[in-house]
Amino acid sequence: MKRHDIEQSVLKYLEQNRNRFLSSIAELAQIPAPSNHEELRAEWCKKHLQSLGAEGVYIDDALNVIFPYHVSESDTDLCAVLGHTDVVFPDTTPLPFREENGCFYAPGIGDDTTNAVAVMEMAAMAISLNLKPKNGILFVLNSGEEGLGNLKGVRQLMKDYQGRISHLYAIDGGLDTVVTDAVGSKRWRITIQTEGGHSFGSFGNRNAIYYAAKLIDTFYSLKVPNLGITTYNVGKIEGGTSVNTIAQNCTLLYEYRSNSREGLEYMDRFFQSVIASFQTFGIKVTTELLGDRPCRGEVDPSALAKIVMDSSEKYGLPRVEECGSTDCNIPLSMGIPAVCFGVYDGHGAHTREEWVDIESTRTGMKILADVLLNEMQL
């Protein structure tokens, strides 16, 4: 069949199975999946893929759901297509979902539930239309993309298929961008401990909150280097016992980011020097690295980006390139081309008010399918 004929078959398939796509989004959106606890969604995704005709689906040690499509043990030059299952919310009970005014509303509905279902629909399309890939494809519903998940899913995938994955698409985000550069980051938990005591009887003893405040002030005194885009943030602070207790403990969460390796290294040096100086004050200062996301290595993902841009423009939705912290960080840091893009329009990512415009996914799925046709023998 010619590409035009196959494209028409794809468009017909997407329309015929659109109700299943939408109902699957509604069902998956209600299943809780905080980072590092994606078990329920993983089981659902595995069963759903199997119901769509996928064979050989398995869940790995990192809670990735993997469907190897036309992949043998010796195959290399594989394409990986990822949609992450975790959400930023800690809920362990069903997440609230509603449909209203042409939109789906739920925590994590866009980031990344809609995109994860889109990945499974692409696998089903390939099976149903008997599409033969140029090389094998790994359809993956991966864990640990958000926050302190620390990209554990894609790390495990790249480790298990080391030397075999030649390029990767992360289906994440919306219709307006394609992420081609990796924002690296370090995330730290810093704990300060002092002798503390009673606010009256022990007045003059060192207060952990005071030193935490001084530490934060020092962090914020830094003028960021002119090395790429570099930022920093203290996102959480907690400690103390009561209003009349000199705090013995205070903990804060601190991160810094950069899309430049040099920028990230500069922030590393600054961080270590600040911590070392505070450790000379006679107080106990300990640090724990909670997250470590690398920047892009020596790799040019422009060829993949062009495929996404061309398919998007074909359906009247041009995208702009941007940098971001996504599952692509890991392959890009390893010198493997990777880009990230999504299939919906919406708003409110990482809030409980997040929504997705249902109609926008019609075009988004056409674009995704068109991108994947480039992986097939046509």
N, C-alpha and C positions, 0 to 999 in steps of 0.2 A: 504493500500500500504506500502511496505517496504521503508526504507529511501533511498536506492539506486534508486528505481523507482521514488520516489519523486524528488530526486536530478536530475535525467535525465529530468524530466518534467520542473524543474526550469531552467536548462541550455537551454532547447529548448525554453522556454518562453522568457528568456533574449535575445536570438538571434533573435527570431521573432519580438521582440519589440525594438530592438536596434536603429533603425532609429528614432522612436518616442523619445527615451531617448536623443539622440544627438540633435534632432531638438528642444526639450524642453529646453536643456541647452542653445542653441543659442538664443532662444526667451527670456528666463528669464534673461540672462546675460545683456540684453540691458535695462532692467527696472531699473531705479535708486532706491536706497534704503539706503540712509544714516541712520545711527543709530538714532532711535527715530522718523524716518519718513519712515517707511516701508509699508505704506498704499498700494501703487501700487502693490508691490510684494505680499503682503498678499492677495489682491483681486485676483490676477492672480493665486496664488497657490490654493486658495479655489476653484475657477472655474475649474482649471486643475484637482484637485482631484475628483471633482464631475463628470467631463467628463470621468474619469477612473473608475467610478462606486462606488465611496465612498459616503456613506450616513451619515448624521449627522455631517458633517464638519462645524466647526464654528470658528469665529475669536473672541478672548477674548479681554479684556480691554488693554492688553499689546501689541496687534497686533500679538499674536501667532495664527497660523492657526493649528487647532487641529482636527485630525480624530481619534475618539475612535473606535478601531476595536475589536468587541466582548467584549465590556465593558458595564456592567450594573452599576447602581448607587451604588450598595452595594459591588461591586468587589474591592478586595484589591490584593496585590502582583502583581501589574501591571508592565509591562515593558514599558519604554518610549524610543523612537527612535527620535533623534532630528537632524535637519539640519538648520542652521541659515540663515535668509534671508538678513540681513543687510551687507553692505560693508563699508569700511573705508572712501570712497570718498564722498564729499559733493554734488556731482552733483544732480541736480533735472531735468535735461534733459536726453534723452536716452544716455546710455553709449556706447562707440565705441566697435564694435565686428568685428572680422574677422577670417576666417579659412585659414591657410597657412601652407604648408609643413607638413601636418598631425597633426597640432596643432590648438587649439582654443586660440585666444588672446582676452582678455578683462580685464578691471579692475574688480577684484573680481571673475574672472572666476573659479578659484579653491577654493578660500576662500570667500564664501563657495557655490557658485552657483552650481557647478557640484555635490557636495555632497547633497545639498538640493533637487535637482532633483532626485538623487539616492534614497533618502528617499521616495519620492512620487512614484517612480517606485516600491519600495518594497511593498508599500501599494497596488498598482495596482496588483502586482504579487499575494499577499495574497488573494485578492478578486477573481481574475481570476481562480486561482488554488484551490479555496475554502479551503485554509489552516486553520485549527482550532488551535488557540493558547492554550497552557496549561493554561494561564491566559490572561486577556485582554492586548492589546497593544495600546499605544498612539503614533500615528505617528504625529510628530509635526514639523512645519516649524516656528521656533521661532525667536523672535526679539532680538535686543540689545546685541548681543554677543561681538561686537567690541567696543574698546575704551570706550568712555563715555556713551555707551549704558548700561554699568555697569551690564551686565547680567540680565537686567530687565525681559526678556522673560522667562528664566528658573526659575527665582525667583517667577514669577507669577504662573508658572506651578506647582512648588513644593508647593506653598501656596494653590492653588485651589484643588490640589490632595493630600493634607497633610495626611500622614499616609497610603496612598494607593499605592504609587510607591515604589517598592522594589529594582529596579535597572534601570540603564539608560545607553544608548549608545548615545554619541554625535558623529555624522558623520561629521568630520571636519579634515582638514589636508590631508596628502598624504598616500602612500602605505607603507612607510618604518618605520613608528613608531606607537606605541600605547601609549597614555598618560594615566598614572596610578596615577600620583601625582599632586596636585594642587599648583600652584604658586600663593600665595596671594599677594595683592598689595593695596596701598593707593595712590590716585591721588589728588593733591591739586592745587587750584588756590590761589596764594599769591599776594596780592596787597599792594604796599607801596605808601604812600602819604606824601608829604612835602609841605612847603610853596612855593617853586619854585621862579620863577621871571625872570627878564631880565638878560642875561648872563653878561652884563657890569654893568648896574645900580644896580643890586641886587647881585653882586658877593659876595660870602660867604654864601648865603642862602643854605640850604641843598638841595641836588639833589637826587631825588628818584632813578635814574638810578645808582648812586654811591652806594647807600645802597643796591640796588638789586644785584649789582656786589659783594659787601661784603658778602651778604647773600649766594649767589651762591658759593663763595670761601669757606665759612664756611661749607656748605653742602659737598663740595668736599674735605674737609680736613679730613673727616671721613674714617678711615680704617674699612672696613666692618667686622662685628663680624663673628667668626667661628661657625656660627649657620645655618646649611644647606647652600643653595646657596642664598646669599643676595646681591641685587644690588640697585643702585639709579641713577636718571637721571633728569636733567633739560632739557625739550624738547622744550620750547618756551619762548621767552621773548619779550615784547613789551611795549612801553611807550615813553614819551616825545612829544614835539610839533614841535620844529624846532632846527636848529643848534645854534641859539642864544637865546634859552630859557632854563633856568634851569628847569629840568623836575619836575613837580608836582606829576606825577603818573608813576608807572611802575608795570607791572604785569608779573608774570612768572608761568609756569606750571611745577610742580615737582612731581615725583613719586618715590616710593621705592617698592621693591618686595622681596619676600622670599618664598621658599618652606617649611620653618619652621615657626611654630607659634611663637616660641621664637625669631627667627630672625626678624619677623614682629613687635613683641612687642618691641624689642630693638630699631628698627628704629622709632617706634612711640614715644618712650621716647626721643630719640635724636632730632627728629623733634620739639616736643613741647618745649624742653629746648632751642633750637636755636631761635625759634619764640619768646619765652618769653624774652630772652636776648635782642633781637632787639627792642622789645616793650618798653624797658627802655631808648632808645636813643632819645626820644622826637619826634619820627616820628610815623605815624599811620601805623600799620601793621595788615592786616586782612587776614584771611584764609577761604577758602571754600572747603569742601570735595566734590570732583567731582566723585570719584570712590572708592569703597571699596569691594575688592574681598577676600573672606576668604581662608585660607589654609585648607588642609585636616584634618578631625577630626579622631576619633577612628574608622577606617574602613579598611578592607582589600579587595581591588578590584582584587586580584590575580586570583580568579576563572573566572571573566569576561575576564581578560587579557588573560588567557589561551585559552579561547574559540576563541578569535580573533587571537591569535598566531597560534593555531592549524589550523584554517581555512586558514590563510595566507600561512603557510608552505605546506598545502595540494595543493595549487596552485603555489608553488615554489617561494613565496615571503615572506621570514621571516622578521619579524619586530623587532625593538629594543624598549624597554620601555624607556620613558622619562617623565619629569615633564613639565607642561605647564599651561598657564592661559586660561581655556576653560569653556564651559558651565558646565563641570563636577565639577567645584569648588563648586557650590552650593550643589548638592547632597552629594559630598564627605565631605563637612563641616558639614552636617547633619547626617553623619554616614551611608549614603546610597551608596552602591557600584556603581561606574560609571567609564567608560573608554571612550576615544576619539580616533577615527581612521578615515581614509579617503579612497577614492576609485580611486585615480588618481596619476600619476606622473606629476610633473610640476615644475615651478620655478617662482619667482618674486612676491610672495604674498605681498600684501600691496603696490604694485607699479602699475603704469598704463601699464606696460609692461608684466604683469602676463600672463602665458600661461599654458595650459594643454595638455599633450600628449593624443590624442584621443584614440589611440589603447590601452593605459594603462588602460583605464576605463573598457575594456572588462573583464580583470582579476579582477579588483577592484570590479565590480558588482557581479562576481561569489563569491568572498570572503564575501561580505556583505550579499548576499543571504544565504550563508552557515552558517554565524553567526546567522541569524534570524531563520533558520530552527531549531536551538536549543530551540527556544521559542514555537515551534509547537508540537502538538500531532502527533507523527509519529509511 
